[in-house]
Amino acid sequence: MAKKGQVFKQYTEDFKLAAVKAYLEGEASYKAVAEKLEIRNCTQLKAWVRKWQHGEVFDFRKAVSKSGKGGTLSPQDNYQVIEELRDHYDVARLLAIAGVPRASYYKWRATRSLRAERQTRDH
């Protein structure tokens, strides 16, 4: 839990990727790479490496909040992104970040098969 007044350091995507590559190329241990790059905790580096190895984005908030073209995602796109990330992150947090009501998301999930049938029938 964050302490009152605590400030968190923000790392860029390029920085995170460079840190992951430094570790994977065998330069040093998690701890040594974290100290060299002045990463506050080697656990953070471990999380970045794990995400990179699983093909995940470093900052899932970007995947949920905006499309690649800078516009806002449609509700259906938001639901789909949440669906893809739900095995890796807490659904309640994903819903909050995307600004999606819980009931709307679960209604979308419940009616997926109906939409698929309708789409097949109409085409």
Secondary structure in CASP SS format (residue, H / E / C, confidence):
PFRMAT SS
TARGET T0000
AUTHOR 0000-0000-0000
METHOD secondary structure of the structure
MODEL  1
M C 1.00
A C 1.00
K C 1.00
K C 1.00
G C 1.00
Q C 1.00
V C 1.00
F C 1.00
K C 1.00
Q C 1.00
Y C 1.00
T C 1.00
E H 1.00
D H 1.00
F H 1.00
K H 1.00
L H 1.00
A H 1.00
A H 1.00
V H 1.00
K H 1.00
A H 1.00
Y H 1.00
L H 1.00
E C 1.00
G C 1.00
E C 1.00
A C 1.00
S C 1.00
Y H 1.00
K H 1.00
A H 1.00
V H 1.00
A H 1.00
E H 1.00
K H 1.00
L C 1.00
E C 1.00
I C 1.00
R C 1.00
N C 1.00
C H 1.00
T H 1.00
Q H 1.00
L H 1.00
K H 1.00
A H 1.00
W H 1.00
V H 1.00
R H 1.00
K H 1.00
W H 1.00
Q H 1.00
H C 1.00
G C 1.00
E C 1.00
V C 1.00
F C 1.00
D C 1.00
F H 1.00
R H 1.00
K H 1.00
A H 1.00
V H 1.00
S H 1.00
K E 1.00
S C 1.00
G C 1.00
K C 1.00
G C 1.00
G C 1.00
T E 1.00
L C 1.00
S C 1.00
P H 1.00
Q H 1.00
D H 1.00
N H 1.00
Y H 1.00
Q H 1.00
V H 1.00
I H 1.00
E H 1.00
E H 1.00
L H 1.00
R C 1.00
D C 1.00
H C 1.00
Y C 1.00
D C 1.00
V H 1.00
A H 1.00
R H 1.00
L H 1.00
L H 1.00
A H 1.00
I H 1.00
A H 1.00
G C 1.00
V C 1.00
P C 1.00
R H 1.00
A H 1.00
S H 1.00
Y H 1.00
Y H 1.00
K H 1.00
W H 1.00
R H 1.00
A H 1.00
T C 1.00
R H 1.00
S H 1.00
L H 1.00
R H 1.00
A H 1.00
E H 1.00
R H 1.00
Q H 1.00
T H 1.00
R H 1.00
D H 1.00
H C 1.00
END
